């Protein structure tokens, strides 16, 4: 009995250490690979506890290996955007200016009921009240409310860690040539951009390299 208790305590400590090693992402809403990692660790941990004849080291080693693989995956996703897109998927716009993108819903196999339920979870009861709604890779819905009269529209991502949101660029009435010209005016290269937001009047630019970009444009002024 005492041996089982000690074994359970050790496995408990190892699992907590593994989750801490993988970082805070594991404590939020999980991506597909992170969910698989969490399930595998829980299954291996349960086997460790239920099979007292199994050597403890042989039980703990797979847990730490799975945790190390998840950290390696996350590190590769940080350095290689294409791999991140493959691993985690991309955010998909489902509502723009109050209009539901039915093709996007069909591609994700989401029904109108699913969308309405997700909107209600955000305190929104009509797509007409949404300027931009996007289904995140983790399956949650993010919404930007439609601006009131005189208010600036929400800022949409154009570049996120060098990844281009082409649909947002098009919706704002611009193309990649305009984007290249805008970045040239700021004196930065596209591959150096961590985050670029824009709403047609204002912009927000943050660099990967830590350099300070030029001051964003004042409200009411376009950048070109």
ZADO-1210 file (C-alpha; in nm, 4 decimals, padded with zeros to 6 digits):
<atoms>
<atom x="00.0000" y="00.0000" z="00.0000" code="UNK" pos="1"/>
<atom x="00.2771" y="00.2404" z="00.0947" code="UNK" pos="2"/>
<atom x="00.4611" y="00.1575" z="-00.2288" code="UNK" pos="3"/>
<atom x="00.1530" y="00.2458" z="-00.4347" code="UNK" pos="4"/>
<atom x="00.1137" y="00.5767" z="-00.2539" code="UNK" pos="5"/>
<atom x="00.4780" y="00.6697" z="-00.3085" code="UNK" pos="6"/>
<atom x="00.4558" y="00.5665" z="-00.6730" code="UNK" pos="7"/>
<atom x="00.1446" y="00.7797" z="-00.7230" code="UNK" pos="8"/>
<atom x="00.3113" y="01.0781" z="-00.5556" code="UNK" pos="9"/>
<atom x="00.6191" y="01.0500" z="-00.7778" code="UNK" pos="10"/>
<atom x="00.4101" y="01.0224" z="-01.0966" code="UNK" pos="11"/>
<atom x="00.2024" y="01.3214" z="-00.9828" code="UNK" pos="12"/>
<atom x="00.5148" y="01.5332" z="-00.9338" code="UNK" pos="13"/>
<atom x="00.6607" y="01.4233" z="-01.2686" code="UNK" pos="14"/>
<atom x="00.3399" y="01.5091" z="-01.4575" code="UNK" pos="15"/>
<atom x="00.3253" y="01.8560" z="-01.2974" code="UNK" pos="16"/>
<atom x="00.6934" y="01.9083" z="-01.3846" code="UNK" pos="17"/>
<atom x="00.6260" y="01.8002" z="-01.7443" code="UNK" pos="18"/>
<atom x="00.3311" y="02.0404" z="-01.7808" code="UNK" pos="19"/>
<atom x="00.5344" y="02.3259" z="-01.6351" code="UNK" pos="20"/>
<atom x="00.8200" y="02.2382" z="-01.8711" code="UNK" pos="21"/>
<atom x="00.5855" y="02.2685" z="-02.1689" code="UNK" pos="22"/>
<atom x="00.4827" y="02.6203" z="-02.0636" code="UNK" pos="23"/>
<atom x="00.1669" y="02.8200" z="-02.0013" code="UNK" pos="24"/>
<atom x="00.0094" y="02.7294" z="-02.3370" code="UNK" pos="25"/>
<atom x="-00.0811" y="02.3952" z="-02.1845" code="UNK" pos="26"/>
<atom x="-00.2912" y="02.5724" z="-01.9220" code="UNK" pos="27"/>
<atom x="-00.5112" y="02.7534" z="-02.1767" code="UNK" pos="28"/>
<atom x="-00.7239" y="02.6339" z="-02.4637" code="UNK" pos="29"/>
<atom x="-00.5321" y="02.3578" z="-02.6376" code="UNK" pos="30"/>
<atom x="-00.4338" y="02.3243" z="-03.0000" code="UNK" pos="31"/>
<atom x="-00.4710" y="01.9793" z="-03.1586" code="UNK" pos="32"/>
<atom x="-00.1092" y="01.8745" z="-03.0967" code="UNK" pos="33"/>
<atom x="-00.1248" y="02.0022" z="-02.7383" code="UNK" pos="34"/>
<atom x="-00.4456" y="01.8100" z="-02.6726" code="UNK" pos="35"/>
<atom x="-00.2810" y="01.4920" z="-02.8046" code="UNK" pos="36"/>
<atom x="00.0184" y="01.5573" z="-02.5782" code="UNK" pos="37"/>
<atom x="-00.2031" y="01.6065" z="-02.2729" code="UNK" pos="38"/>
<atom x="-00.3998" y="01.2878" z="-02.3492" code="UNK" pos="39"/>
<atom x="-00.0849" y="01.0807" z="-02.3999" code="UNK" pos="40"/>
<atom x="00.0705" y="01.2046" z="-02.0770" code="UNK" pos="41"/>
<atom x="-00.2476" y="01.1319" z="-01.8812" code="UNK" pos="42"/>
<atom x="-00.2711" y="00.7799" z="-02.0284" code="UNK" pos="43"/>
<atom x="00.0933" y="00.7003" z="-01.9595" code="UNK" pos="44"/>
<atom x="00.0614" y="00.8376" z="-01.6064" code="UNK" pos="45"/>
<atom x="-00.2442" y="00.6203" z="-01.5395" code="UNK" pos="46"/>
<atom x="-00.0546" y="00.3115" z="-01.6597" code="UNK" pos="47"/>
<atom x="00.2332" y="00.4019" z="-01.4267" code="UNK" pos="48"/>
<atom x="-00.0035" y="00.4070" z="-01.1308" code="UNK" pos="49"/>
<atom x="-00.2126" y="00.1028" z="-01.2245" code="UNK" pos="50"/>
<atom x="00.0831" y="-00.1274" z="-01.3073" code="UNK" pos="51"/>
<atom x="00.2971" y="-00.1570" z="-00.9922" code="UNK" pos="52"/>
<atom x="00.5166" y="-00.4240" z="-01.1561" code="UNK" pos="53"/>
<atom x="00.6259" y="-00.1793" z="-01.4281" code="UNK" pos="54"/>
<atom x="00.9614" y="-00.0172" z="-01.3419" code="UNK" pos="55"/>
<atom x="00.9043" y="00.3432" z="-01.2361" code="UNK" pos="56"/>
<atom x="01.1830" y="00.4792" z="-01.4555" code="UNK" pos="57"/>
<atom x="01.0360" y="00.3035" z="-01.7602" code="UNK" pos="58"/>
<atom x="00.7067" y="00.4765" z="-01.6834" code="UNK" pos="59"/>
<atom x="00.8466" y="00.8240" z="-01.6245" code="UNK" pos="60"/>
<atom x="01.0740" y="00.8298" z="-01.9315" code="UNK" pos="61"/>
<atom x="00.7858" y="00.8339" z="-02.1882" code="UNK" pos="62"/>
<atom x="00.6215" y="01.1240" z="-02.0030" code="UNK" pos="63"/>
<atom x="00.9355" y="01.3364" z="-02.0231" code="UNK" pos="64"/>
<atom x="00.9922" y="01.2314" z="-02.3868" code="UNK" pos="65"/>
<atom x="00.6399" y="01.3412" z="-02.4842" code="UNK" pos="66"/>
<atom x="00.6920" y="01.6722" z="-02.3042" code="UNK" pos="67"/>
<atom x="01.0251" y="01.7248" z="-02.4819" code="UNK" pos="68"/>
<atom x="00.8655" y="01.6523" z="-02.8213" code="UNK" pos="69"/>
<atom x="00.5937" y="01.9097" z="-02.7524" code="UNK" pos="70"/>
<atom x="00.8545" y="02.1726" z="-02.6608" code="UNK" pos="71"/>
<atom x="01.0503" y="02.0863" z="-02.9771" code="UNK" pos="72"/>
<atom x="00.7315" y="02.1201" z="-03.1833" code="UNK" pos="73"/>
<atom x="00.6486" y="02.4578" z="-03.0289" code="UNK" pos="74"/>
<atom x="01.0053" y="02.5804" z="-03.0867" code="UNK" pos="75"/>
<atom x="00.9951" y="02.4732" z="-03.4508" code="UNK" pos="76"/>
<atom x="00.6582" y="02.6491" z="-03.4897" code="UNK" pos="77"/>
<atom x="00.8142" y="02.9708" z="-03.3555" code="UNK" pos="78"/>
<atom x="01.0980" y="02.9698" z="-03.6069" code="UNK" pos="79"/>
<atom x="00.9122" y="02.8275" z="-03.9083" code="UNK" pos="80"/>
<atom x="00.5720" y="02.9910" z="-03.9804" code="UNK" pos="81"/>
<atom x="00.4835" y="02.7332" z="-04.2463" code="UNK" pos="82"/>
<atom x="00.5259" y="02.4524" z="-03.9947" code="UNK" pos="83"/>
<atom x="00.3155" y="02.6472" z="-03.7436" code="UNK" pos="84"/>
<atom x="00.0363" y="02.6764" z="-03.9968" code="UNK" pos="85"/>
<atom x="00.0535" y="02.3038" z="-04.0684" code="UNK" pos="86"/>
<atom x="00.0663" y="02.2091" z="-03.7021" code="UNK" pos="87"/>
<atom x="-00.1866" y="02.4494" z="-03.5510" code="UNK" pos="88"/>
<atom x="-00.3934" y="02.5602" z="-03.8505" code="UNK" pos="89"/>
<atom x="-00.4964" y="02.9177" z="-03.9319" code="UNK" pos="90"/>
<atom x="-00.7651" y="03.1514" z="-03.8110" code="UNK" pos="91"/>
<atom x="-01.0588" y="03.1640" z="-04.0543" code="UNK" pos="92"/>
<atom x="-01.2868" y="03.4636" z="-04.0998" code="UNK" pos="93"/>
<atom x="-01.6529" y="03.3656" z="-04.0670" code="UNK" pos="94"/>
<atom x="-01.8191" y="03.7096" z="-04.0362" code="UNK" pos="95"/>
<atom x="-01.7195" y="04.0338" z="-04.2036" code="UNK" pos="96"/>
<atom x="-01.9215" y="04.3544" z="-04.1763" code="UNK" pos="97"/>
<atom x="-02.2246" y="04.1635" z="-04.0513" code="UNK" pos="98"/>
<atom x="-02.2218" y="03.9106" z="-04.3356" code="UNK" pos="99"/>
<atom x="-02.1709" y="03.5400" z="-04.2604" code="UNK" pos="100"/>
<atom x="-01.9231" y="03.3587" z="-04.4842" code="UNK" pos="101"/>
<atom x="-02.1169" y="03.0401" z="-04.5539" code="UNK" pos="102"/>
<atom x="-01.8315" y="02.8868" z="-04.7556" code="UNK" pos="103"/>
<atom x="-01.6015" y="02.9199" z="-04.4554" code="UNK" pos="104"/>
<atom x="-01.8629" y="02.7545" z="-04.2325" code="UNK" pos="105"/>
<atom x="-01.9000" y="02.4658" z="-04.4775" code="UNK" pos="106"/>
<atom x="-01.5216" y="02.4245" z="-04.4967" code="UNK" pos="107"/>
<atom x="-01.5059" y="02.3907" z="-04.1177" code="UNK" pos="108"/>
<atom x="-01.8240" y="02.1824" z="-04.1047" code="UNK" pos="109"/>
<atom x="-01.9912" y="02.4341" z="-03.8728" code="UNK" pos="110"/>
<atom x="-02.3669" y="02.4835" z="-03.8805" code="UNK" pos="111"/>
<atom x="-02.5517" y="02.8102" z="-03.8347" code="UNK" pos="112"/>
<atom x="-02.6532" y="02.6794" z="-03.4911" code="UNK" pos="113"/>
<atom x="-02.2861" y="02.6331" z="-03.3986" code="UNK" pos="114"/>
<atom x="-02.2074" y="02.9880" z="-03.5058" code="UNK" pos="115"/>
<atom x="-02.5071" y="03.1353" z="-03.3239" code="UNK" pos="116"/>
<atom x="-02.4123" y="02.9490" z="-03.0062" code="UNK" pos="117"/>
<atom x="-02.0529" y="03.0744" z="-03.0285" code="UNK" pos="118"/>
<atom x="-02.1782" y="03.4311" z="-03.0793" code="UNK" pos="119"/>
<atom x="-02.4078" y="03.4070" z="-02.7777" code="UNK" pos="120"/>
<atom x="-02.1086" y="03.2921" z="-02.5756" code="UNK" pos="121"/>
<atom x="-01.9480" y="03.6272" z="-02.6631" code="UNK" pos="122"/>
<atom x="-02.2603" y="03.8221" z="-02.5674" code="UNK" pos="123"/>
<atom x="-02.3505" y="03.8882" z="-02.9331" code="UNK" pos="124"/>
<atom x="-02.6953" y="03.7916" z="-03.0594" code="UNK" pos="125"/>
<atom x="-02.6786" y="03.9018" z="-03.4228" code="UNK" pos="126"/>
<atom x="-02.4036" y="03.8780" z="-03.6855" code="UNK" pos="127"/>
<atom x="-02.5090" y="04.2300" z="-03.7904" code="UNK" pos="128"/>
<atom x="-02.3395" y="04.3566" z="-03.4727" code="UNK" pos="129"/>
<atom x="-02.0050" y="04.2054" z="-03.5743" code="UNK" pos="130"/>
<atom x="-01.7484" y="04.3885" z="-03.7854" code="UNK" pos="131"/>
<atom x="-01.5121" y="04.0924" z="-03.7928" code="UNK" pos="132"/>
<atom x="-01.5573" y="03.7424" z="-03.6580" code="UNK" pos="133"/>
<atom x="-01.2842" y="03.4806" z="-03.6792" code="UNK" pos="134"/>
<atom x="-01.2679" y="03.1160" z="-03.5797" code="UNK" pos="135"/>
<atom x="-00.9355" y="03.0656" z="-03.4040" code="UNK" pos="136"/>
<atom x="-00.7185" y="02.7548" z="-03.4556" code="UNK" pos="137"/>
<atom x="-00.8129" y="02.6349" z="-03.1049" code="UNK" pos="138"/>
<atom x="-01.1820" y="02.6345" z="-03.2028" code="UNK" pos="139"/>
<atom x="-01.2900" y="02.9487" z="-03.0184" code="UNK" pos="140"/>
<atom x="-01.4667" y="03.2406" z="-03.1858" code="UNK" pos="141"/>
<atom x="-01.3226" y="03.5920" z="-03.1582" code="UNK" pos="142"/>
<atom x="-01.5374" y="03.8894" z="-03.2537" code="UNK" pos="143"/>
<atom x="-01.4836" y="04.2616" z="-03.3052" code="UNK" pos="144"/>
<atom x="-01.8040" y="04.4570" z="-03.2572" code="UNK" pos="145"/>
<atom x="-01.9228" y="04.6876" z="-03.5319" code="UNK" pos="146"/>
<atom x="-01.8139" y="05.0461" z="-03.4556" code="UNK" pos="147"/>
<atom x="-02.0684" y="05.3047" z="-03.3489" code="UNK" pos="148"/>
<atom x="-02.1168" y="05.6180" z="-03.5590" code="UNK" pos="149"/>
<atom x="-01.7973" y="05.8197" z="-03.5626" code="UNK" pos="150"/>
<atom x="-01.5851" y="05.5446" z="-03.4086" code="UNK" pos="151"/>
<atom x="-01.2824" y="05.3994" z="-03.5841" code="UNK" pos="152"/>
<atom x="-01.3327" y="05.0463" z="-03.7224" code="UNK" pos="153"/>
<atom x="-01.1479" y="04.7624" z="-03.5483" code="UNK" pos="154"/>
<atom x="-00.7862" y="04.7089" z="-03.6430" code="UNK" pos="155"/>
<atom x="-00.7367" y="04.3898" z="-03.8419" code="UNK" pos="156"/>
<atom x="-00.4175" y="04.1864" z="-03.8649" code="UNK" pos="157"/>
<atom x="-00.2353" y="04.2119" z="-04.1961" code="UNK" pos="158"/>
<atom x="00.0900" y="04.0462" z="-04.0897" code="UNK" pos="159"/>
<atom x="00.1319" y="03.8242" z="-03.7864" code="UNK" pos="160"/>
<atom x="00.4849" y="03.6926" z="-03.7400" code="UNK" pos="161"/>
<atom x="00.5467" y="03.7348" z="-04.1160" code="UNK" pos="162"/>
<atom x="00.2241" y="03.5509" z="-04.2052" code="UNK" pos="163"/>
<atom x="00.0017" y="03.7489" z="-04.4431" code="UNK" pos="164"/>
<atom x="-00.3731" y="03.7779" z="-04.3838" code="UNK" pos="165"/>
<atom x="-00.4586" y="03.8305" z="-04.7490" code="UNK" pos="166"/>
<atom x="-00.8358" y="03.8335" z="-04.6963" code="UNK" pos="167"/>
<atom x="-00.8081" y="04.1236" z="-04.4499" code="UNK" pos="168"/>
<atom x="-00.5812" y="04.3114" z="-04.6878" code="UNK" pos="169"/>
<atom x="-00.8356" y="04.2676" z="-04.9676" code="UNK" pos="170"/>
<atom x="-01.1272" y="04.3632" z="-04.7434" code="UNK" pos="171"/>
<atom x="-00.9515" y="04.6913" z="-04.6626" code="UNK" pos="172"/>
<atom x="-00.9196" y="04.7652" z="-05.0349" code="UNK" pos="173"/>
<atom x="-00.5469" y="04.7036" z="-05.0710" code="UNK" pos="174"/>
<atom x="-00.3129" y="04.4478" z="-05.2245" code="UNK" pos="175"/>
<atom x="00.0371" y="04.3161" z="-05.1643" code="UNK" pos="176"/>
<atom x="00.1906" y="04.5949" z="-05.3716" code="UNK" pos="177"/>
<atom x="00.0362" y="04.8488" z="-05.1330" code="UNK" pos="178"/>
<atom x="00.1663" y="04.6513" z="-04.8361" code="UNK" pos="179"/>
<atom x="00.5179" y="04.6436" z="-04.9790" code="UNK" pos="180"/>
<atom x="00.5031" y="05.0199" z="-05.0337" code="UNK" pos="181"/>
<atom x="00.3755" y="05.0780" z="-04.6787" code="UNK" pos="182"/>
<atom x="00.6560" y="04.8708" z="-04.5253" code="UNK" pos="183"/>
<atom x="00.9109" y="05.0502" z="-04.7431" code="UNK" pos="184"/>
<atom x="00.7818" y="05.3821" z="-04.6069" code="UNK" pos="185"/>
<atom x="00.8333" y="05.2511" z="-04.2542" code="UNK" pos="186"/>
<atom x="01.1842" y="05.1376" z="-04.3459" code="UNK" pos="187"/>
<atom x="01.1239" y="04.7747" z="-04.2491" code="UNK" pos="188"/>
<atom x="01.1298" y="04.4396" z="-04.4236" code="UNK" pos="189"/>
<atom x="00.8320" y="04.2060" z="-04.4287" code="UNK" pos="190"/>
<atom x="01.0285" y="03.9206" z="-04.2714" code="UNK" pos="191"/>
<atom x="01.1130" y="04.1441" z="-03.9728" code="UNK" pos="192"/>
<atom x="00.7494" y="04.2184" z="-03.8842" code="UNK" pos="193"/>
<atom x="00.6055" y="04.0565" z="-03.5736" code="UNK" pos="194"/>
<atom x="00.2640" y="04.2235" z="-03.5845" code="UNK" pos="195"/>
<atom x="00.1001" y="04.4681" z="-03.8259" code="UNK" pos="196"/>
<atom x="-00.2568" y="04.5854" z="-03.7641" code="UNK" pos="197"/>
<atom x="-00.4515" y="04.8279" z="-03.9816" code="UNK" pos="198"/>
<atom x="-00.8063" y="04.9626" z="-04.0110" code="UNK" pos="199"/>
<atom x="-00.7824" y="05.1982" z="-04.3081" code="UNK" pos="200"/>
<atom x="-00.6907" y="05.4974" z="-04.0931" code="UNK" pos="201"/>
<atom x="-00.4557" y="05.3784" z="-03.8216" code="UNK" pos="202"/>
<atom x="-00.1748" y="05.1250" z="-03.8122" code="UNK" pos="203"/>
<atom x="00.0162" y="04.9419" z="-03.5431" code="UNK" pos="204"/>
<atom x="00.3555" y="04.7911" z="-03.6201" code="UNK" pos="205"/>
<atom x="00.5837" y="04.5833" z="-03.3979" code="UNK" pos="206"/>
<atom x="00.9164" y="04.4417" z="-03.5119" code="UNK" pos="207"/>
<atom x="01.0633" y="04.0987" z="-03.4451" code="UNK" pos="208"/>
<atom x="01.4090" y="04.2485" z="-03.4116" code="UNK" pos="209"/>
<atom x="01.3140" y="04.4848" z="-03.1318" code="UNK" pos="210"/>
<atom x="01.3673" y="04.7948" z="-03.3443" code="UNK" pos="211"/>
<atom x="01.1255" y="05.0805" z="-03.2807" code="UNK" pos="212"/>
<atom x="00.9069" y="05.1418" z="-03.5875" code="UNK" pos="213"/>
<atom x="00.7976" y="05.4847" z="-03.6973" code="UNK" pos="214"/>
<atom x="00.4971" y="05.6325" z="-03.5187" code="UNK" pos="215"/>
<atom x="00.1659" y="05.4895" z="-03.6387" code="UNK" pos="216"/>
<atom x="-00.0512" y="05.7151" z="-03.8491" code="UNK" pos="217"/>
<atom x="-00.2904" y="05.9505" z="-03.6691" code="UNK" pos="218"/>
<atom x="-00.6635" y="05.8726" z="-03.6692" code="UNK" pos="219"/>
<atom x="-00.8328" y="05.9890" z="-03.9863" code="UNK" pos="220"/>
<atom x="-00.5196" y="05.9645" z="-04.2015" code="UNK" pos="221"/>
<atom x="-00.4372" y="05.6849" z="-04.4378" code="UNK" pos="222"/>
<atom x="-00.0804" y="05.5626" z="-04.4617" code="UNK" pos="223"/>
<atom x="-00.0423" y="05.6199" z="-04.8334" code="UNK" pos="224"/>
</atoms>
